[in-house]
Amino acid sequence: MFRIRFHGRGGQGMKTASRILGSAFFRAGYEVQDAPRYGAERRGAPIFAYVRADRKVINERGIIDHPDLVVVADDTLVGMPAAGVTQGMDAHTLMLINSHESAEVWSQRLNTEASILILAAREDVADRASLPYIGSRCAAAAAALCGVISREILIAAINDELAHLSTDVIERNCQIAQTAFDQMSDQSGLVKQGGSLSAADYIPPEWIDMPFEKAEVSNLAIHAGATSVKVRTGLWRTMRPVIDYDRCSGCTWICSTYCPDGCIDVRADGYPEIDYDHCKGCLVCVAQCPPHAIESIPEQTAREQESGEQT
């Protein structure tokens, strides 16, 4: 069975990539599953989508823990623990990263047994945060690496999944997909199917027990009056970015520009300040900070620290 994960950010088309690849597998005669998995459903937040494909009925369900292929559309996610890009990877896994860096650089950074390939990032893309057409590129590269999907089947799948868009947009996606397919053609068949999983090998997840709040505490932000004008979207956050001002170099044009929700302000002294009432914890600032002055900590830990300082 082929087990494939696509990692990207909300708005970059990873759901579309999984659907294109799933449709292509289906046209090639495979049984298929494809589905996205969201955290916070907003633009810029880490998401992933997965595809299973087999010649026989697929009985597995849920997310893919041990992938044969991991495709990373946005390389800023690789070092972000919350994105889970490297989860379950081993020597059998092939990792494909859309990046300007070389495979050798990423192998050194990750120190992983997995094989790493690079889908060279397009030089004509000025804004790396937008990554246009990246969904089609990733789907095409994955199809080539699996070695069982022809160019004709891939193009037919793109036309199926993008049929609701204009002819010009579909044609542009097909052109870019074919270029990515050709880039990976020398590595055709490099992805090897993983074996069947047994229920006897199941390892239960490490559950985290969350405390149950009193109803009046839980419901205040929802049911109290005058809360609809200024919605504290920071309540969605599970991980909090924290600035270490001893390391901060004051290059606020980077973190404040990359923040997708405009939650980083510039203080009078020229240093950044995060608006935690509206910061949703996408952690883009953590990935983009040049001096690594912004780190992420669990929201519960941050609140406990604040409570300790107040007492």
C-alpha positions in Angstrom: 0.0 0.0 0.0 1.2 3.5 -0.8 0.9 5.8 2.3 1.6 9.5 1.4 1.4 12.7 3.5 1.3 16.3 2.2 2.3 19.1 4.6 1.7 22.8 4.0 -0.1 25.8 5.4 -3.8 26.7 5.1 -4.4 28.2 1.6 -1.5 26.5 -0.1 -3.6 23.7 -1.6 -2.6 20.6 0.2 -6.2 19.3 0.3 -6.2 19.8 -3.5 -2.9 18.0 -3.9 -4.2 15.0 -2.1 -7.4 15.0 -4.2 -5.4 15.2 -7.4 -3.1 12.4 -6.4 -6.1 10.3 -5.1 -8.0 10.8 -8.4 -4.9 9.8 -10.4 -4.4 6.6 -8.3 -8.1 5.8 -8.8 -7.8 6.3 -12.6 -4.8 4.0 -12.5 -6.9 1.2 -11.0 -6.2 1.6 -7.3 -8.5 1.7 -4.3 -8.0 5.1 -2.7 -8.4 7.2 0.5 -7.6 10.9 0.5 -8.5 13.4 3.2 -7.2 16.6 4.8 -6.5 17.1 8.5 -6.8 20.6 9.9 -5.7 22.2 13.2 -7.1 25.7 13.4 -8.9 26.3 10.1 -7.3 29.5 8.9 -4.9 30.7 6.3 -1.3 30.2 7.3 -1.9 27.5 9.9 -0.1 24.1 9.5 -2.3 21.4 7.9 -1.7 18.1 6.3 -3.5 15.8 3.9 -3.0 12.1 3.3 -3.5 9.6 0.5 -3.7 5.8 0.7 -3.7 3.7 -2.5 -3.7 -0.1 -2.8 -4.8 -2.7 -5.3 -7.1 -4.3 -2.8 -9.7 -3.0 -0.3 -8.2 -0.6 2.2 -9.3 -1.3 5.8 -6.9 1.2 7.5 -8.5 4.4 8.8 -7.3 7.6 10.3 -4.1 9.5 9.8 -0.9 8.0 8.4 1.6 7.4 11.2 4.3 5.6 9.1 4.4 7.2 5.7 6.2 5.9 2.6 6.4 9.5 1.2 6.2 12.8 3.0 5.8 15.9 0.7 6.5 19.3 2.3 5.2 22.3 0.3 6.5 24.9 2.8 9.9 24.3 4.2 9.3 26.6 7.2 7.2 23.8 8.6 10.0 21.3 8.8 11.5 22.6 12.1 8.1 23.3 13.7 7.1 20.5 16.2 3.4 21.4 16.0 3.4 20.6 12.3 4.4 17.0 12.8 6.3 16.8 9.5 8.8 14.2 10.5 6.3 12.1 12.6 6.7 8.4 11.9 9.5 8.8 9.4 12.2 6.0 9.3 14.7 4.6 6.9 11.9 3.4 4.6 10.4 6.9 4.2 11.2 9.3 1.3 10.9 13.0 2.1 10.3 15.5 -0.7 10.8 19.2 0.3 10.0 22.2 -1.8 13.0 24.4 -1.0 15.9 26.5 -2.2 18.2 24.5 0.0 19.9 21.3 -1.0 19.1 17.8 0.1 22.5 17.6 1.9 21.6 20.7 3.9 18.3 19.2 5.0 19.8 15.8 5.8 22.3 17.6 8.1 19.6 19.7 9.8 17.2 16.8 10.4 19.7 14.0 11.1 17.1 11.5 9.8 17.4 8.0 8.4 14.8 8.9 5.7 16.0 9.7 2.2 15.5 13.4 1.2 14.8 14.8 -2.2 14.3 18.5 -3.2 11.6 19.8 -5.4 13.4 23.0 -6.5 11.5 26.1 -5.4 10.4 28.2 -8.4 12.7 31.2 -8.8 9.9 33.4 -10.3 7.9 33.3 -7.1 8.7 36.6 -5.2 6.5 35.9 -2.2 7.4 32.5 -0.7 4.4 32.7 1.6 1.9 32.5 -1.3 3.5 29.5 -3.3 1.1 29.6 -6.2 0.2 26.3 -7.9 2.2 24.4 -5.2 -0.7 21.9 -4.8 -0.5 20.7 -8.4 3.3 20.7 -8.3 3.4 18.5 -5.2 0.8 16.1 -6.5 2.7 15.7 -9.8 6.0 15.2 -8.1 4.5 12.5 -5.8 2.8 10.8 -8.8 6.2 10.6 -10.6 8.0 9.3 -7.5 5.4 6.5 -7.1 6.1 5.3 -10.6 2.6 3.9 -11.3 0.8 7.0 -12.6 1.3 8.2 -16.2 1.5 11.8 -17.3 -1.9 11.4 -19.2 -3.6 10.1 -16.0 -2.1 12.9 -13.9 -3.4 15.6 -16.4 -6.9 13.9 -16.4 -7.0 14.0 -12.6 -6.0 17.7 -12.5 -8.8 18.5 -15.0 -11.3 16.5 -12.8 -10.4 18.2 -9.6 -10.1 21.7 -10.9 -13.1 21.6 -13.2 -14.8 24.4 -11.3 -12.0 26.8 -12.2 -11.4 28.8 -15.4 -9.8 27.2 -18.4 -6.7 29.4 -18.1 -6.1 28.4 -14.5 -6.5 24.7 -15.3 -4.1 25.0 -18.2 -1.5 26.8 -16.0 -1.8 24.1 -13.3 -1.3 21.4 -16.0 1.8 23.1 -17.3 3.4 23.5 -13.9 2.4 20.0 -12.9 4.0 18.5 -16.0 7.3 20.4 -15.3 7.3 19.0 -11.7 6.5 15.5 -13.1 9.5 15.8 -15.4 11.8 17.0 -12.6 11.1 13.8 -10.7 11.0 11.4 -13.7 14.6 10.2 -13.1 13.5 9.1 -9.6 10.4 7.2 -10.8 9.5 4.3 -8.6 11.7 5.5 -5.7 8.7 5.4 -3.3 8.3 1.8 -2.1 4.9 0.6 -0.8 4.8 -0.2 2.9 3.6 -3.5 4.2 0.3 -4.3 5.9 -0.2 -3.1 9.5 -1.4 -5.5 12.2 -3.6 -4.6 15.1 -1.2 -6.5 17.3 1.4 -3.8 16.6 -0.9 -0.9 17.5 0.7 1.6 19.9 -1.9 3.7 21.7 -1.3 7.5 21.6 -0.1 9.4 24.6 -3.3 11.0 25.8 -3.2 14.4 27.5 -5.9 14.8 30.2 -7.4 18.3 30.0 -8.9 19.8 33.1 -12.7 20.5 33.0 -13.5 24.1 33.6 -16.6 25.2 35.4 -19.4 26.1 33.0 -19.6 29.7 34.0 -15.8 30.1 33.3 -16.0 28.2 30.0 -19.0 30.1 28.7 -18.2 33.7 29.7 -16.4 34.6 26.4 -19.2 33.1 24.4 -22.3 34.2 26.2 -21.4 37.4 27.9 -22.7 40.6 26.4 -20.8 42.9 24.0 -18.4 40.2 22.9 -19.2 40.2 19.2 -17.5 43.5 18.3 -14.0 42.5 19.4 -13.7 38.8 19.1 -10.7 37.5 21.1 -9.5 34.9 18.5 -6.5 34.3 20.7 -8.7 31.9 22.7 -8.2 29.4 19.9 -4.5 29.2 20.6 -2.8 26.0 21.8 0.8 27.1 21.4 2.0 30.7 22.3 4.9 32.5 20.6 7.1 34.3 23.2 9.7 36.9 22.4 13.1 36.8 24.2 14.0 40.5 24.1 17.6 39.7 25.1 18.0 38.0 21.7 15.7 40.2 19.7 17.5 42.4 17.1 14.5 44.6 16.4 14.0 43.6 12.8 10.2 44.0 13.2 9.6 44.4 9.5 10.1 40.6 9.3 7.9 39.1 12.0 5.2 41.8 11.7 5.1 41.4 7.9 4.9 37.6 8.0 2.2 37.5 10.7 -0.9 36.5 8.7 -3.3 38.2 11.1 -1.3 41.4 11.8 -1.0 40.5 15.5 2.6 41.8 15.9 2.8 45.5 16.7 5.9 47.7 16.9 6.5 49.5 20.2 7.8 53.0 20.6 11.3 51.6 21.3 11.3 49.8 18.0 10.8 46.2 19.3 7.9 43.9 18.5 5.0 43.2 20.8 2.5 40.3 20.2 -1.2 40.9 20.6 -2.2 37.8 22.5 -5.9 38.6 22.4 -5.9 37.9 18.6 -2.7 35.8 18.0 -4.0 32.4 17.0 -0.7 30.6 17.4 0.1 29.8 13.8 3.9 30.2 14.8 4.9 31.7 11.4 6.8 34.3 13.4 8.8 31.5 15.2 9.9 30.0 11.8 10.7 33.4 10.3 12.6 35.1 13.1 16.3 35.5 12.0 17.9 35.6 15.4 15.5 32.8 16.7 14.3 35.2 19.4 10.8 33.9 19.3 10.0 30.5 20.8 6.8 28.6 21.3 5.5 27.2 24.5 2.2 25.4 25.3 -0.6 27.9 26.1 -1.3 26.1 29.4 2.3 26.5 30.5 2.2 30.2 29.6 -1.0 30.7 31.6 0.5 28.9 34.6 3.6 31.2 34.4 1.4 34.2 34.3 -0.6 33.0 37.3 2.6 32.4 39.2 3.8 35.9 38.5 0.6 37.5 39.6 0.6 35.6 42.9 
